[in-house]
Each structure stands twice: as structure tokens, then as C-alpha cells.
Amino acid sequence: MSRRPPRRGQIIVISGPSGSGKTTIVKKLLKRNPDLCRSISATTRKPRPGERDGIDYHFLSREEFERGIESGEFAEWAVYNDNYYGTPKRQLDEALREGRSILLAIEVQGAAQIKKLYPDALLIFILPPSMETLKERLRRRGTSPEEIERRAEIALKEISSIDIYDYAVVNEEGKLEEAVKAVEMIISAQSFKLTPERIKGIKRAWRGDEV
């Protein structure tokens, strides 16, 4: 009889300032690791050309979203540019039940909410090597000077909350591949961590109990 404990799913949160490269890192992680699934956020903003409901976002009316808030359907939510954004709790719970790992690319405020609701969630913060590097990356995108300064201020506030995260990865200039590999190593190591839930699963499996 096999004593292998059931596979444990993970909630993985990736955050970082605008210009840190977190979006590119998340895309590469999902492409290279088919065992990772992407969390699909809900929003009240209108779909952009080519976006599909249930694929890119769950598009909800403001009334639907607010009912979801009241009934506790969101693991985290926030308001950005006068629109609601949030992570449906159901998809996270389903992933954990099925032993799948699910990846969320969300802001610091949402990450704090996730950590409170799911203490075993893995939180990774992506950093540029310096503030000047961050500003230069934003300049290369054609961002206006005023917007660059605004995002720099936001970045400082986000970095001030870095203590809620488990790991930080610096995305150096020209070393994106190293940053992606570092995140992959963190995720891989976390799957072996002895959390209370995993300890119980191992003990049950070795006793031959029903799981």
C-alpha cells in the first residue's frame, strides 16, 4: 500500500511595483510550468477588445460585485480607477482541494488579505534593483514624468509593506531569466514545507487512515 501523502496545493501571490517586471515573470512561470494555474480576477470594468469573460476576467456589474462582497465571495478585493477588482474565493478553495497550485498577481493590499485568510499562502515580492532603474523602465515605456513620480511614490509605499511577504526577488537589468528561476526555486521548495496541514496528511497516510 502506498504511503505517499496527498499532493498539497499552493496559493502563490506575486506582487511588485509597476516597472518591477512582475507581469513578465508571471507569464513565463505559467508558460513553463503547466502544473501552475492562473487565478482569474473579477472586475467591474468593461471588457477591452479581445477580452473574454471567464478567460481574461470575470466581468461583473457593480451590483453583482457588491453583493459578492457582502456575501463573502471574495478572498481579496480593492477599488482601482473607480472599478472593483477581486479574487473569487471559490477558485482558490477548489485549487487547494484538488491539490493544484494557483498563481495570483495582485497588489500589496490584496496580498495582505490573502495572507490573513490563507496563512500558508506563499507571498513573493518582485523588486527592481533601485528606484532609478524603476524610473528608467517606466521612461522606456513612454510614461509621462508626472506619472513616473506618482508610481515611484506608490512603489515606496508598497515596499514599506514588504514584511508581510515570505520572499523577495530582485529582477536585475538583463537578468530576467535568473529572476524567473529564483521564483521557480522558491515555489518548488515551498511544496516540501511542513505546514500543520501537511504534517497531518503525512501522519494519516502512514497510519493508513482514510484521507
PyMOL CGO cylinders between C-alpha atoms (Angstrom):
from pymol import cmd
from pymol.cgo import CYLINDER

trace = [
    CYLINDER, 0.00, 0.00, 0.00, 1.37, 3.43, -0.96, 0.3, 1, 1, 1, 1, 1, 1,
    CYLINDER, 1.37, 3.43, -0.96, 2.24, 5.74, 1.94, 0.3, 1, 1, 1, 1, 1, 1,
    CYLINDER, 2.24, 5.74, 1.94, 2.63, 8.81, -0.27, 0.3, 1, 1, 1, 1, 1, 1,
    CYLINDER, 2.63, 8.81, -0.27, 0.62, 11.69, 1.25, 0.3, 1, 1, 1, 1, 1, 1,
    CYLINDER, 0.62, 11.69, 1.25, -1.85, 13.52, -0.97, 0.3, 1, 1, 1, 1, 1, 1,
    CYLINDER, -1.85, 13.52, -0.97, -0.43, 16.32, -3.10, 0.3, 1, 1, 1, 1, 1, 1,
    CYLINDER, -0.43, 16.32, -3.10, -0.82, 19.69, -1.44, 0.3, 1, 1, 1, 1, 1, 1,
    CYLINDER, -0.82, 19.69, -1.44, -1.96, 22.67, -3.47, 0.3, 1, 1, 1, 1, 1, 1,
    CYLINDER, -1.96, 22.67, -3.47, -0.42, 26.10, -3.00, 0.3, 1, 1, 1, 1, 1, 1,
    CYLINDER, -0.42, 26.10, -3.00, -1.66, 29.66, -3.24, 0.3, 1, 1, 1, 1, 1, 1,
    CYLINDER, -1.66, 29.66, -3.24, 1.18, 31.72, -4.71, 0.3, 1, 1, 1, 1, 1, 1,
    CYLINDER, 1.18, 31.72, -4.71, 1.00, 35.51, -4.68, 0.3, 1, 1, 1, 1, 1, 1,
    CYLINDER, 1.00, 35.51, -4.68, 3.31, 37.62, -6.86, 0.3, 1, 1, 1, 1, 1, 1,
    CYLINDER, 3.31, 37.62, -6.86, 3.46, 41.36, -6.20, 0.3, 1, 1, 1, 1, 1, 1,
    CYLINDER, 3.46, 41.36, -6.20, 5.77, 44.22, -7.06, 0.3, 1, 1, 1, 1, 1, 1,
    CYLINDER, 5.77, 44.22, -7.06, 5.85, 47.87, -8.13, 0.3, 1, 1, 1, 1, 1, 1,
    CYLINDER, 5.85, 47.87, -8.13, 4.97, 48.95, -11.64, 0.3, 1, 1, 1, 1, 1, 1,
    CYLINDER, 4.97, 48.95, -11.64, 8.22, 48.50, -13.58, 0.3, 1, 1, 1, 1, 1, 1,
    CYLINDER, 8.22, 48.50, -13.58, 9.48, 45.59, -11.47, 0.3, 1, 1, 1, 1, 1, 1,
    CYLINDER, 9.48, 45.59, -11.47, 8.82, 43.09, -14.26, 0.3, 1, 1, 1, 1, 1, 1,
    CYLINDER, 8.82, 43.09, -14.26, 6.32, 41.02, -12.26, 0.3, 1, 1, 1, 1, 1, 1,
    CYLINDER, 6.32, 41.02, -12.26, 3.87, 40.67, -15.17, 0.3, 1, 1, 1, 1, 1, 1,
    CYLINDER, 3.87, 40.67, -15.17, 6.56, 39.27, -17.47, 0.3, 1, 1, 1, 1, 1, 1,
    CYLINDER, 6.56, 39.27, -17.47, 7.75, 36.90, -14.74, 0.3, 1, 1, 1, 1, 1, 1,
    CYLINDER, 7.75, 36.90, -14.74, 4.20, 35.63, -14.13, 0.3, 1, 1, 1, 1, 1, 1,
    CYLINDER, 4.20, 35.63, -14.13, 3.68, 34.99, -17.86, 0.3, 1, 1, 1, 1, 1, 1,
    CYLINDER, 3.68, 34.99, -17.86, 6.91, 33.00, -18.07, 0.3, 1, 1, 1, 1, 1, 1,
    CYLINDER, 6.91, 33.00, -18.07, 6.06, 31.00, -14.95, 0.3, 1, 1, 1, 1, 1, 1,
    CYLINDER, 6.06, 31.00, -14.95, 2.70, 29.99, -16.36, 0.3, 1, 1, 1, 1, 1, 1,
    CYLINDER, 2.70, 29.99, -16.36, 4.16, 29.10, -19.77, 0.3, 1, 1, 1, 1, 1, 1,
    CYLINDER, 4.16, 29.10, -19.77, 6.98, 26.99, -18.34, 0.3, 1, 1, 1, 1, 1, 1,
    CYLINDER, 6.98, 26.99, -18.34, 5.07, 25.32, -15.52, 0.3, 1, 1, 1, 1, 1, 1,
    CYLINDER, 5.07, 25.32, -15.52, 1.85, 23.67, -16.75, 0.3, 1, 1, 1, 1, 1, 1,
    CYLINDER, 1.85, 23.67, -16.75, 1.10, 22.48, -13.21, 0.3, 1, 1, 1, 1, 1, 1,
    CYLINDER, 1.10, 22.48, -13.21, 0.51, 26.13, -12.23, 0.3, 1, 1, 1, 1, 1, 1,
    CYLINDER, 0.51, 26.13, -12.23, -2.92, 27.58, -12.91, 0.3, 1, 1, 1, 1, 1, 1,
    CYLINDER, -2.92, 27.58, -12.91, -3.73, 31.27, -13.10, 0.3, 1, 1, 1, 1, 1, 1,
    CYLINDER, -3.73, 31.27, -13.10, -6.25, 32.91, -10.84, 0.3, 1, 1, 1, 1, 1, 1,
    CYLINDER, -6.25, 32.91, -10.84, -8.88, 34.77, -12.86, 0.3, 1, 1, 1, 1, 1, 1,
    CYLINDER, -8.88, 34.77, -12.86, -9.86, 38.03, -11.22, 0.3, 1, 1, 1, 1, 1, 1,
    CYLINDER, -9.86, 38.03, -11.22, -13.32, 39.57, -11.19, 0.3, 1, 1, 1, 1, 1, 1,
    CYLINDER, -13.32, 39.57, -11.19, -13.81, 43.21, -12.17, 0.3, 1, 1, 1, 1, 1, 1,
    CYLINDER, -13.81, 43.21, -12.17, -16.49, 45.77, -12.83, 0.3, 1, 1, 1, 1, 1, 1,
    CYLINDER, -16.49, 45.77, -12.83, -14.59, 47.47, -15.65, 0.3, 1, 1, 1, 1, 1, 1,
    CYLINDER, -14.59, 47.47, -15.65, -15.77, 46.99, -19.21, 0.3, 1, 1, 1, 1, 1, 1,
    CYLINDER, -15.77, 46.99, -19.21, -14.07, 44.30, -21.35, 0.3, 1, 1, 1, 1, 1, 1,
    CYLINDER, -14.07, 44.30, -21.35, -11.37, 45.56, -23.69, 0.3, 1, 1, 1, 1, 1, 1,
    CYLINDER, -11.37, 45.56, -23.69, -11.26, 44.41, -27.33, 0.3, 1, 1, 1, 1, 1, 1,
    CYLINDER, -11.26, 44.41, -27.33, -10.43, 40.72, -27.46, 0.3, 1, 1, 1, 1, 1, 1,
    CYLINDER, -10.43, 40.72, -27.46, -11.03, 40.05, -23.77, 0.3, 1, 1, 1, 1, 1, 1,
    CYLINDER, -11.03, 40.05, -23.77, -13.32, 37.13, -22.93, 0.3, 1, 1, 1, 1, 1, 1,
    CYLINDER, -13.32, 37.13, -22.93, -15.45, 36.64, -19.86, 0.3, 1, 1, 1, 1, 1, 1,
    CYLINDER, -15.45, 36.64, -19.86, -14.18, 33.78, -17.70, 0.3, 1, 1, 1, 1, 1, 1,
    CYLINDER, -14.18, 33.78, -17.70, -10.86, 33.70, -19.57, 0.3, 1, 1, 1, 1, 1, 1,
    CYLINDER, -10.86, 33.70, -19.57, -9.28, 37.11, -19.03, 0.3, 1, 1, 1, 1, 1, 1,
    CYLINDER, -9.28, 37.11, -19.03, -11.58, 38.30, -16.22, 0.3, 1, 1, 1, 1, 1, 1,
    CYLINDER, -11.58, 38.30, -16.22, -14.93, 37.53, -14.71, 0.3, 1, 1, 1, 1, 1, 1,
    CYLINDER, -14.93, 37.53, -14.71, -16.79, 40.67, -15.79, 0.3, 1, 1, 1, 1, 1, 1,
    CYLINDER, -16.79, 40.67, -15.79, -19.44, 41.67, -13.25, 0.3, 1, 1, 1, 1, 1, 1,
    CYLINDER, -19.44, 41.67, -13.25, -21.77, 44.60, -12.80, 0.3, 1, 1, 1, 1, 1, 1,
    CYLINDER, -21.77, 44.60, -12.80, -21.14, 46.86, -9.82, 0.3, 1, 1, 1, 1, 1, 1,
    CYLINDER, -21.14, 46.86, -9.82, -24.27, 45.45, -8.16, 0.3, 1, 1, 1, 1, 1, 1,
    CYLINDER, -24.27, 45.45, -8.16, -23.10, 41.86, -8.65, 0.3, 1, 1, 1, 1, 1, 1,
    CYLINDER, -23.10, 41.86, -8.65, -19.67, 42.66, -7.25, 0.3, 1, 1, 1, 1, 1, 1,
    CYLINDER, -19.67, 42.66, -7.25, -21.05, 44.44, -4.20, 0.3, 1, 1, 1, 1, 1, 1,
    CYLINDER, -21.05, 44.44, -4.20, -23.38, 41.51, -3.49, 0.3, 1, 1, 1, 1, 1, 1,
    CYLINDER, -23.38, 41.51, -3.49, -20.33, 39.26, -3.67, 0.3, 1, 1, 1, 1, 1, 1,
    CYLINDER, -20.33, 39.26, -3.67, -18.53, 41.44, -1.13, 0.3, 1, 1, 1, 1, 1, 1,
    CYLINDER, -18.53, 41.44, -1.13, -21.48, 41.30, 1.24, 0.3, 1, 1, 1, 1, 1, 1,
    CYLINDER, -21.48, 41.30, 1.24, -21.76, 37.50, 0.97, 0.3, 1, 1, 1, 1, 1, 1,
    CYLINDER, -21.76, 37.50, 0.97, -18.02, 36.92, 1.45, 0.3, 1, 1, 1, 1, 1, 1,
    CYLINDER, -18.02, 36.92, 1.45, -17.36, 35.56, -2.05, 0.3, 1, 1, 1, 1, 1, 1,
    CYLINDER, -17.36, 35.56, -2.05, -14.00, 37.33, -2.48, 0.3, 1, 1, 1, 1, 1, 1,
    CYLINDER, -14.00, 37.33, -2.48, -10.71, 36.30, -0.91, 0.3, 1, 1, 1, 1, 1, 1,
    CYLINDER, -10.71, 36.30, -0.91, -9.47, 39.85, -1.58, 0.3, 1, 1, 1, 1, 1, 1,
    CYLINDER, -9.47, 39.85, -1.58, -10.79, 42.91, -3.34, 0.3, 1, 1, 1, 1, 1, 1,
    CYLINDER, -10.79, 42.91, -3.34, -9.92, 46.55, -3.93, 0.3, 1, 1, 1, 1, 1, 1,
    CYLINDER, -9.92, 46.55, -3.93, -11.03, 49.62, -5.88, 0.3, 1, 1, 1, 1, 1, 1,
    CYLINDER, -11.03, 49.62, -5.88, -8.76, 50.90, -8.65, 0.3, 1, 1, 1, 1, 1, 1,
    CYLINDER, -8.76, 50.90, -8.65, -9.65, 53.70, -11.08, 0.3, 1, 1, 1, 1, 1, 1,
    CYLINDER, -9.65, 53.70, -11.08, -13.24, 53.63, -9.78, 0.3, 1, 1, 1, 1, 1, 1,
    CYLINDER, -13.24, 53.63, -9.78, -13.65, 49.93, -10.60, 0.3, 1, 1, 1, 1, 1, 1,
    CYLINDER, -13.65, 49.93, -10.60, -13.76, 46.92, -8.33, 0.3, 1, 1, 1, 1, 1, 1,
    CYLINDER, -13.76, 46.92, -8.33, -11.18, 44.15, -8.71, 0.3, 1, 1, 1, 1, 1, 1,
    CYLINDER, -11.18, 44.15, -8.71, -11.13, 40.96, -6.67, 0.3, 1, 1, 1, 1, 1, 1,
    CYLINDER, -11.13, 40.96, -6.67, -10.24, 37.28, -6.42, 0.3, 1, 1, 1, 1, 1, 1,
    CYLINDER, -10.24, 37.28, -6.42, -13.18, 34.87, -6.13, 0.3, 1, 1, 1, 1, 1, 1,
    CYLINDER, -13.18, 34.87, -6.13, -12.62, 32.69, -3.07, 0.3, 1, 1, 1, 1, 1, 1,
    CYLINDER, -12.62, 32.69, -3.07, -14.21, 29.65, -4.72, 0.3, 1, 1, 1, 1, 1, 1,
    CYLINDER, -14.21, 29.65, -4.72, -11.42, 29.14, -7.27, 0.3, 1, 1, 1, 1, 1, 1,
    CYLINDER, -11.42, 29.14, -7.27, -8.75, 29.21, -4.55, 0.3, 1, 1, 1, 1, 1, 1,
    CYLINDER, -8.75, 29.21, -4.55, -10.58, 26.69, -2.40, 0.3, 1, 1, 1, 1, 1, 1,
    CYLINDER, -10.58, 26.69, -2.40, -11.16, 24.41, -5.39, 0.3, 1, 1, 1, 1, 1, 1,
    CYLINDER, -11.16, 24.41, -5.39, -7.46, 24.50, -6.32, 0.3, 1, 1, 1, 1, 1, 1,
    CYLINDER, -7.46, 24.50, -6.32, -6.40, 23.61, -2.78, 0.3, 1, 1, 1, 1, 1, 1,
    CYLINDER, -6.40, 23.61, -2.78, -8.93, 20.78, -2.57, 0.3, 1, 1, 1, 1, 1, 1,
    CYLINDER, -8.93, 20.78, -2.57, -7.70, 19.33, -5.86, 0.3, 1, 1, 1, 1, 1, 1,
    CYLINDER, -7.70, 19.33, -5.86, -4.02, 19.65, -4.92, 0.3, 1, 1, 1, 1, 1, 1,
    CYLINDER, -4.02, 19.65, -4.92, -3.31, 22.28, -7.59, 0.3, 1, 1, 1, 1, 1, 1,
    CYLINDER, -3.31, 22.28, -7.59, -1.13, 25.37, -7.25, 0.3, 1, 1, 1, 1, 1, 1,
    CYLINDER, -1.13, 25.37, -7.25, -2.75, 28.66, -8.23, 0.3, 1, 1, 1, 1, 1, 1,
    CYLINDER, -2.75, 28.66, -8.23, -0.90, 31.88, -9.06, 0.3, 1, 1, 1, 1, 1, 1,
    CYLINDER, -0.90, 31.88, -9.06, -2.21, 35.35, -8.19, 0.3, 1, 1, 1, 1, 1, 1,
    CYLINDER, -2.21, 35.35, -8.19, -0.64, 38.57, -9.50, 0.3, 1, 1, 1, 1, 1, 1,
    CYLINDER, -0.64, 38.57, -9.50, -2.10, 41.17, -7.12, 0.3, 1, 1, 1, 1, 1, 1,
    CYLINDER, -2.10, 41.17, -7.12, -1.16, 44.32, -5.23, 0.3, 1, 1, 1, 1, 1, 1,
    CYLINDER, -1.16, 44.32, -5.23, 0.08, 44.62, -1.64, 0.3, 1, 1, 1, 1, 1, 1,
    CYLINDER, 0.08, 44.62, -1.64, -3.37, 45.37, -0.22, 0.3, 1, 1, 1, 1, 1, 1,
    CYLINDER, -3.37, 45.37, -0.22, -4.79, 42.20, -1.74, 0.3, 1, 1, 1, 1, 1, 1,
    CYLINDER, -4.79, 42.20, -1.74, -1.76, 40.13, -0.70, 0.3, 1, 1, 1, 1, 1, 1,
    CYLINDER, -1.76, 40.13, -0.70, -2.33, 41.11, 2.94, 0.3, 1, 1, 1, 1, 1, 1,
    CYLINDER, -2.33, 41.11, 2.94, -5.96, 39.98, 2.69, 0.3, 1, 1, 1, 1, 1, 1,
    CYLINDER, -5.96, 39.98, 2.69, -4.91, 36.65, 1.16, 0.3, 1, 1, 1, 1, 1, 1,
    CYLINDER, -4.91, 36.65, 1.16, -2.32, 36.03, 3.90, 0.3, 1, 1, 1, 1, 1, 1,
    CYLINDER, -2.32, 36.03, 3.90, -4.91, 36.68, 6.57, 0.3, 1, 1, 1, 1, 1, 1,
    CYLINDER, -4.91, 36.68, 6.57, -7.42, 34.28, 5.02, 0.3, 1, 1, 1, 1, 1, 1,
    CYLINDER, -7.42, 34.28, 5.02, -4.85, 31.66, 3.90, 0.3, 1, 1, 1, 1, 1, 1,
    CYLINDER, -4.85, 31.66, 3.90, -1.88, 31.77, 6.34, 0.3, 1, 1, 1, 1, 1, 1,
    CYLINDER, -1.88, 31.77, 6.34, 0.00, 29.10, 4.36, 0.3, 1, 1, 1, 1, 1, 1,
    CYLINDER, 0.00, 29.10, 4.36, -0.09, 31.17, 1.14, 0.3, 1, 1, 1, 1, 1, 1,
    CYLINDER, -0.09, 31.17, 1.14, 3.32, 31.87, -0.40, 0.3, 1, 1, 1, 1, 1, 1,
    CYLINDER, 3.32, 31.87, -0.40, 3.93, 35.59, -0.94, 0.3, 1, 1, 1, 1, 1, 1,
    CYLINDER, 3.93, 35.59, -0.94, 6.77, 36.69, -3.25, 0.3, 1, 1, 1, 1, 1, 1,
    CYLINDER, 6.77, 36.69, -3.25, 7.71, 40.33, -3.86, 0.3, 1, 1, 1, 1, 1, 1,
    CYLINDER, 7.71, 40.33, -3.86, 9.49, 41.31, -7.09, 0.3, 1, 1, 1, 1, 1, 1,
    CYLINDER, 9.49, 41.31, -7.09, 11.86, 44.27, -6.83, 0.3, 1, 1, 1, 1, 1, 1,
    CYLINDER, 11.86, 44.27, -6.83, 13.77, 46.35, -9.35, 0.3, 1, 1, 1, 1, 1, 1,
    CYLINDER, 13.77, 46.35, -9.35, 17.42, 46.83, -8.29, 0.3, 1, 1, 1, 1, 1, 1,
    CYLINDER, 17.42, 46.83, -8.29, 16.88, 50.52, -7.49, 0.3, 1, 1, 1, 1, 1, 1,
    CYLINDER, 16.88, 50.52, -7.49, 14.43, 53.38, -7.72, 0.3, 1, 1, 1, 1, 1, 1,
    CYLINDER, 14.43, 53.38, -7.72, 16.39, 54.85, -10.63, 0.3, 1, 1, 1, 1, 1, 1,
    CYLINDER, 16.39, 54.85, -10.63, 16.10, 51.56, -12.52, 0.3, 1, 1, 1, 1, 1, 1,
    CYLINDER, 16.10, 51.56, -12.52, 12.36, 51.52, -11.91, 0.3, 1, 1, 1, 1, 1, 1,
    CYLINDER, 12.36, 51.52, -11.91, 12.01, 55.07, -13.22, 0.3, 1, 1, 1, 1, 1, 1,
    CYLINDER, 12.01, 55.07, -13.22, 14.14, 54.27, -16.28, 0.3, 1, 1, 1, 1, 1, 1,
    CYLINDER, 14.14, 54.27, -16.28, 11.98, 51.24, -17.10, 0.3, 1, 1, 1, 1, 1, 1,
    CYLINDER, 11.98, 51.24, -17.10, 8.88, 53.41, -16.88, 0.3, 1, 1, 1, 1, 1, 1,
    CYLINDER, 8.88, 53.41, -16.88, 10.52, 56.06, -19.11, 0.3, 1, 1, 1, 1, 1, 1,
    CYLINDER, 10.52, 56.06, -19.11, 11.23, 53.38, -21.74, 0.3, 1, 1, 1, 1, 1, 1,
    CYLINDER, 11.23, 53.38, -21.74, 7.52, 52.58, -21.73, 0.3, 1, 1, 1, 1, 1, 1,
    CYLINDER, 7.52, 52.58, -21.73, 6.75, 56.18, -22.64, 0.3, 1, 1, 1, 1, 1, 1,
    CYLINDER, 6.75, 56.18, -22.64, 5.30, 57.00, -19.22, 0.3, 1, 1, 1, 1, 1, 1,
    CYLINDER, 5.30, 57.00, -19.22, 4.97, 60.74, -18.56, 0.3, 1, 1, 1, 1, 1, 1,
    CYLINDER, 4.97, 60.74, -18.56, 7.26, 62.36, -15.94, 0.3, 1, 1, 1, 1, 1, 1,
    CYLINDER, 7.26, 62.36, -15.94, 4.26, 63.12, -13.71, 0.3, 1, 1, 1, 1, 1, 1,
    CYLINDER, 4.26, 63.12, -13.71, 3.05, 59.53, -13.87, 0.3, 1, 1, 1, 1, 1, 1,
    CYLINDER, 3.05, 59.53, -13.87, 6.56, 58.22, -13.20, 0.3, 1, 1, 1, 1, 1, 1,
    CYLINDER, 6.56, 58.22, -13.20, 6.75, 60.25, -9.98, 0.3, 1, 1, 1, 1, 1, 1,
    CYLINDER, 6.75, 60.25, -9.98, 3.29, 59.08, -8.94, 0.3, 1, 1, 1, 1, 1, 1,
    CYLINDER, 3.29, 59.08, -8.94, 4.21, 55.44, -9.49, 0.3, 1, 1, 1, 1, 1, 1,
    CYLINDER, 4.21, 55.44, -9.49, 7.51, 55.95, -7.66, 0.3, 1, 1, 1, 1, 1, 1,
    CYLINDER, 7.51, 55.95, -7.66, 5.58, 57.17, -4.61, 0.3, 1, 1, 1, 1, 1, 1,
    CYLINDER, 5.58, 57.17, -4.61, 3.29, 54.14, -4.83, 0.3, 1, 1, 1, 1, 1, 1,
    CYLINDER, 3.29, 54.14, -4.83, 6.35, 51.87, -5.11, 0.3, 1, 1, 1, 1, 1, 1,
    CYLINDER, 6.35, 51.87, -5.11, 7.79, 53.30, -1.88, 0.3, 1, 1, 1, 1, 1, 1,
    CYLINDER, 7.79, 53.30, -1.88, 4.51, 52.62, -0.08, 0.3, 1, 1, 1, 1, 1, 1,
    CYLINDER, 4.51, 52.62, -0.08, 4.40, 49.07, -1.45, 0.3, 1, 1, 1, 1, 1, 1,
    CYLINDER, 4.40, 49.07, -1.45, 7.99, 48.37, -0.41, 0.3, 1, 1, 1, 1, 1, 1,
    CYLINDER, 7.99, 48.37, -0.41, 7.21, 49.65, 3.10, 0.3, 1, 1, 1, 1, 1, 1,
    CYLINDER, 7.21, 49.65, 3.10, 4.83, 46.67, 3.41, 0.3, 1, 1, 1, 1, 1, 1,
    CYLINDER, 4.83, 46.67, 3.41, 7.37, 44.08, 2.27, 0.3, 1, 1, 1, 1, 1, 1,
    CYLINDER, 7.37, 44.08, 2.27, 7.46, 42.50, 5.73, 0.3, 1, 1, 1, 1, 1, 1,
    CYLINDER, 7.46, 42.50, 5.73, 4.19, 40.64, 5.01, 0.3, 1, 1, 1, 1, 1, 1,
    CYLINDER, 4.19, 40.64, 5.01, 5.95, 38.71, 2.23, 0.3, 1, 1, 1, 1, 1, 1,
    CYLINDER, 5.95, 38.71, 2.23, 7.88, 35.47, 2.57, 0.3, 1, 1, 1, 1, 1, 1,
    CYLINDER, 7.88, 35.47, 2.57, 10.48, 36.12, -0.13, 0.3, 1, 1, 1, 1, 1, 1,
    CYLINDER, 10.48, 36.12, -0.13, 11.84, 38.99, -2.23, 0.3, 1, 1, 1, 1, 1, 1,
    CYLINDER, 11.84, 38.99, -2.23, 13.44, 38.55, -5.67, 0.3, 1, 1, 1, 1, 1, 1,
    CYLINDER, 13.44, 38.55, -5.67, 15.42, 41.34, -7.33, 0.3, 1, 1, 1, 1, 1, 1,
    CYLINDER, 15.42, 41.34, -7.33, 14.83, 41.47, -11.09, 0.3, 1, 1, 1, 1, 1, 1,
    CYLINDER, 14.83, 41.47, -11.09, 18.19, 42.83, -12.25, 0.3, 1, 1, 1, 1, 1, 1,
    CYLINDER, 18.19, 42.83, -12.25, 18.63, 44.54, -15.61, 0.3, 1, 1, 1, 1, 1, 1,
    CYLINDER, 18.63, 44.54, -15.61, 19.27, 41.95, -18.31, 0.3, 1, 1, 1, 1, 1, 1,
    CYLINDER, 19.27, 41.95, -18.31, 18.82, 39.06, -15.88, 0.3, 1, 1, 1, 1, 1, 1,
    CYLINDER, 18.82, 39.06, -15.88, 15.12, 38.23, -16.24, 0.3, 1, 1, 1, 1, 1, 1,
    CYLINDER, 15.12, 38.23, -16.24, 15.84, 34.52, -16.64, 0.3, 1, 1, 1, 1, 1, 1,
    CYLINDER, 15.84, 34.52, -16.64, 17.66, 34.46, -13.29, 0.3, 1, 1, 1, 1, 1, 1,
    CYLINDER, 17.66, 34.46, -13.29, 14.68, 36.12, -11.60, 0.3, 1, 1, 1, 1, 1, 1,
    CYLINDER, 14.68, 36.12, -11.60, 12.25, 33.59, -13.10, 0.3, 1, 1, 1, 1, 1, 1,
    CYLINDER, 12.25, 33.59, -13.10, 14.44, 30.68, -11.98, 0.3, 1, 1, 1, 1, 1, 1,
    CYLINDER, 14.44, 30.68, -11.98, 14.68, 32.14, -8.47, 0.3, 1, 1, 1, 1, 1, 1,
    CYLINDER, 14.68, 32.14, -8.47, 10.88, 32.29, -8.21, 0.3, 1, 1, 1, 1, 1, 1,
    CYLINDER, 10.88, 32.29, -8.21, 10.62, 28.71, -9.53, 0.3, 1, 1, 1, 1, 1, 1,
    CYLINDER, 10.62, 28.71, -9.53, 13.07, 27.52, -6.87, 0.3, 1, 1, 1, 1, 1, 1,
    CYLINDER, 13.07, 27.52, -6.87, 11.09, 29.24, -4.13, 0.3, 1, 1, 1, 1, 1, 1,
    CYLINDER, 11.09, 29.24, -4.13, 7.83, 27.68, -5.30, 0.3, 1, 1, 1, 1, 1, 1,
    CYLINDER, 7.83, 27.68, -5.30, 9.43, 24.23, -5.55, 0.3, 1, 1, 1, 1, 1, 1,
    CYLINDER, 9.43, 24.23, -5.55, 10.95, 24.45, -2.06, 0.3, 1, 1, 1, 1, 1, 1,
    CYLINDER, 10.95, 24.45, -2.06, 7.67, 25.64, -0.56, 0.3, 1, 1, 1, 1, 1, 1,
    CYLINDER, 7.67, 25.64, -0.56, 5.91, 22.46, -1.72, 0.3, 1, 1, 1, 1, 1, 1,
    CYLINDER, 5.91, 22.46, -1.72, 8.06, 20.47, 0.76, 0.3, 1, 1, 1, 1, 1, 1,
    CYLINDER, 8.06, 20.47, 0.76, 7.43, 22.78, 3.72, 0.3, 1, 1, 1, 1, 1, 1,
    CYLINDER, 7.43, 22.78, 3.72, 5.99, 21.07, 6.79, 0.3, 1, 1, 1, 1, 1, 1,
    CYLINDER, 5.99, 21.07, 6.79, 2.84, 23.03, 7.48, 0.3, 1, 1, 1, 1, 1, 1,
    CYLINDER, 2.84, 23.03, 7.48, 0.33, 21.73, 10.07, 0.3, 1, 1, 1, 1, 1, 1,
    CYLINDER, 0.33, 21.73, 10.07, -1.93, 20.56, 7.24, 0.3, 1, 1, 1, 1, 1, 1,
    CYLINDER, -1.93, 20.56, 7.24, 0.87, 18.63, 5.51, 0.3, 1, 1, 1, 1, 1, 1,
    CYLINDER, 0.87, 18.63, 5.51, 2.02, 17.06, 8.78, 0.3, 1, 1, 1, 1, 1, 1,
    CYLINDER, 2.02, 17.06, 8.78, -1.50, 15.75, 9.40, 0.3, 1, 1, 1, 1, 1, 1,
    CYLINDER, -1.50, 15.75, 9.40, -1.68, 14.39, 5.85, 0.3, 1, 1, 1, 1, 1, 1,
    CYLINDER, -1.68, 14.39, 5.85, 1.64, 12.54, 6.20, 0.3, 1, 1, 1, 1, 1, 1,
    CYLINDER, 1.64, 12.54, 6.20, 0.63, 11.03, 9.53, 0.3, 1, 1, 1, 1, 1, 1,
    CYLINDER, 0.63, 11.03, 9.53, -2.76, 9.95, 8.19, 0.3, 1, 1, 1, 1, 1, 1,
    CYLINDER, -2.76, 9.95, 8.19, -1.16, 8.38, 5.12, 0.3, 1, 1, 1, 1, 1, 1,
    CYLINDER, -1.16, 8.38, 5.12, 1.38, 6.42, 7.15, 0.3, 1, 1, 1, 1, 1, 1,
    CYLINDER, 1.38, 6.42, 7.15, -1.26, 5.21, 9.59, 0.3, 1, 1, 1, 1, 1, 1,
    CYLINDER, -1.26, 5.21, 9.59, -3.33, 4.04, 6.64, 0.3, 1, 1, 1, 1, 1, 1,
    CYLINDER, -3.33, 4.04, 6.64, -6.24, 6.31, 7.61, 0.3, 1, 1, 1, 1, 1, 1,
    CYLINDER, -6.24, 6.31, 7.61, -8.82, 7.47, 5.11, 0.3, 1, 1, 1, 1, 1, 1,
    CYLINDER, -8.82, 7.47, 5.11, -7.75, 10.84, 3.65, 0.3, 1, 1, 1, 1, 1, 1,
]
cmd.load_cgo(trace, "trace")
